[in-house]
Amino acid sequence: MKAELLNEFYLLQQSRSNEKYLELLDEKVYTPVKKVNIQLTNWVSRRGLMLMNLESVMNRGVRRFKKRYFKF
């Protein structure tokens, strides 16, 4: 049964023109994956920038706190 299904799939691939199959593959698989990768990259970038800004604000606050309360 499994061999028959594989053979059927192989015949289906061979029956389509290579261009049509590549277009279908691009439309159904590669394009959605590209969109998700772009969205994920943008999200990670925004989050990283937010965390870097938060760290710089915290460092300024800690410096001010040290100057004010820990005078040696």
Secondary structure as the mmCIF struct_conf table of DSSP 4:
data_model
#
loop_
_struct_conf.conf_type_id
_struct_conf.id
_struct_conf.beg_label_comp_id
_struct_conf.beg_label_asym_id
_struct_conf.beg_label_seq_id
_struct_conf.end_label_comp_id
_struct_conf.end_label_asym_id
_struct_conf.end_label_seq_id
HELX_RH_AL_P HELX_RH_AL_P1 LYS A 2 SER A 15
BEND BEND1 ARG A 16 ARG A 16
HELX_RH_AL_P HELX_RH_AL_P2 ASN A 18 LEU A 25
HELX_RH_PI_P HELX_RH_PI_P1 ASP A 26 TYR A 30
HELX_RH_AL_P HELX_RH_AL_P3 THR A 31 TYR A 69
#
